[in-house]
Amino acid sequence: MHFGMTGWIHIKGDRTAYTNYYKKMKPEEMDAWPPKYWKFQLRTENPAVEIAFTDPRRFGRVRLVDCPGDKIRQYSPLVENGPDPVVDTDVFTEEYLRKKMHLRHVPIKALILDQTVISGIGNWVGDEVLYQAKLHPEQYCDDFSDEQIKKLYEAIRYVCQFAVDKLGDSDQFPEDWMFHYRWGKGSKGAVSHLPSGEKLAFLTVGGRTSCYVPELQKKSGRVVPGVKEELVESGEEEPKPKKKASRAKVKAIKLEEDEPKNEKKRKAEGDEPPAKKSRGAPKKPPAAPKAEAAKVQVTPAAEDKPALGKRRSGRLQQKAV
């Protein structure tokens, strides 16, 4: 049974998961059976026990192997795995690790994630181990000193043994472990540094994203070329710098401020503004004032209009007609 990234074993009537697991659950989901996201159930008769395997992201694996229980590691797929740092202490020694590192030419993070070399080290364990040993994750595994190999071996034994002793309950992990601060990549409120002040960064090694502390895990040998480092951004939003206004915009604002009040009133009333002069065209001399166009007056014919100062009576007008 392989848990993958989100797999877990639940026992009916008992809470076996870590604290944060239950924090994400709704109250009605706490005692539900089978639990949410269950993929596999097993019932025993004597004693009567029910267990369920849950896996929200479905990266886990469950296999049925027909063999004696104490011989299971001699059958596939476990037979292809390397020694376990907790169980196989007689095989996984400092000398074993040194030989494996000298025979390969891959980043150290990729080497310790290889299950054919060492069993049981996943992504977060690999990051924690390299942080405890103060080794850069992208440095080639065959380019470390004997002293650095010793520190790596001790870090692997320490982190794996402690996690097993606590049954993987991260609430009981030491406060100085990087584990508590490595989960915020790309999320709001992300922790960008350790409590001691060192910044966290991410990079991709061996197809997996690695979290490390550049100030403490410095390169001491050859490294993989072209690996891009990405610093963790703080969750607090920093004020963005204001963009400088263009010259044309500044000039327009100034002209608007200097504009007379009656001009602003004219614009508000909807009158058309005067035509703008071309900026680049040369100034023309002022044109001579044009003579006003003669006003055309329609005057009545002489016979229709009586002479000024003379008024003809109605009788005379009738006779004239």
Secondary structure by P-SEA (a helix, b strand, c coil): ccccccccccccccccccaaaaaacccccccccccccccbbbbbcccbbbbbbbbccccbbbbbbccccccccccccccccccccccccccccaaaaaaaaaaccccaaaaaacccccccccaaaaaaaaaaaccccccccccccaaaaaaaaaaaaaaaaaaaaaccccccccccccccccccccccccccccccbbbbbbbbcccbbbbbbccccccccccccbbbbbcccccccccccbbbbcaaaaaaaaaaaaccaaaaaaaaaccccccccccccccccccccccccccccccccccccccccccccaaaaaaac
